[in-house]
Amino acid sequence: MTESTVPRRRLRSAAAGLSAASALAMLSACDPQPSDEQVSRERYGAPTEVAAFNNVDECKASGAFAQVTCEEAARNAAAEDSKTAPRFADRDVCEDQFGAGKCLVRNEGGQSFFVPLLTGFMIGRLLNGPGYRYSGLYRSGRDDRYYTPGGAWLYGGGYGGRGYSYQVGSRAVTAPVTTQRIQTRSSVVSRGGFGGRVSARSSGGWGGGRSFGG
């Protein structure tokens, strides 16, 4: 069949479809996805500088903190882990976020759930007073980033020329972290993975865990 024999209605429909596809492509190009920092700012507040370490020896070797501070931070992270570690209903959902063999089962109040292994600790300075705020850290098997118990991710590694220095949303430092809810596959998928690495405007915010006092 030649073009001259194709019904005009079909030609018009095809042209309209191409025009719509072209317009959609142009809109997508003009409206890029928000950056990692933008999403973090929307969800967890303005960025603030924090230090992250895998262990006490790393912390002491940095020369940034006294030995007693490093030890206190590690001790606090370990003590709080039983309450603040992210909780998942199924092992495979936990391991999908944090890596195979990186999750363990826990029991509390007659419920069983899975949590990722504690892989480090964070030291942040309180904004409204002296002293530090400590938190455990959990390393993602997806992007190899540190995450706080409430799902905030550390970014900008090496900030200010210091290998241990990162940025994170300020609420990860200033707001209290409460006992986590048990997350299901649907709650994790709905926000684009642990921590909600999609825009708060499109996802509706943090959904699975009760964190930062929320």
C-alpha positions, 0 to 999 in steps of 0.5 A: 500500500502506497502513501497515497492509498493510506486513509487521511485519518490514519496519517493524521493520527500517526502525525499526532502521535509523533508530535505528542511523543516529540513534545514529551521528549522535549518536556523530559529534557527540560525537566530533569530529575532533581539532584541527590542534594535537592532530594535530600534537602526536601526530605531531610533539611538543609545540608550539614557537615558530618564525619563518618567512620567504619570503626574507632581506629579510623576515627582516631587516625583521622585526627579530627576527634579525641579518642574518647569521642571516637569511642563514645560515638561507636559505643552509642551507635552499638547501643542504639542499634537494637532500637534504631536499625531499619526493620524489614518484614522479609530477609530478601527485601533487607538484602536487596537494599544492603547486600546478600548476607548483610542482614540478620533476624531479630525478635521483639514483642513476639515479632520477627524481622530483619535488620542490616548489619551496623557498619559504622557511625556518624559524628555530627555537631549539634546546631543549637548547643555544644557537643556532638550527636552520634548515630549508627550507619548502614552501608547500602549494597545498591550504591555503597553509600552510608545511610542513617537509621532514618534513611538519610543518605550521606553524600559529597564524600571528602567534603572540604578535602577531608576523606571522612567528611560528608554532608547529610540533611540536618534533621539527621543530626538534630532530630531524635530517631525513634524505634523503626517500624517494620517495612514491607516490600511495597512500602520500600518500592513505593518510595524508590528504595530505602531512604526514599531516593525520589523527590519528596514532591512526587513520592509523598515523603518518607513512608516506611519507618517512623523516623526523626520524630515523625 
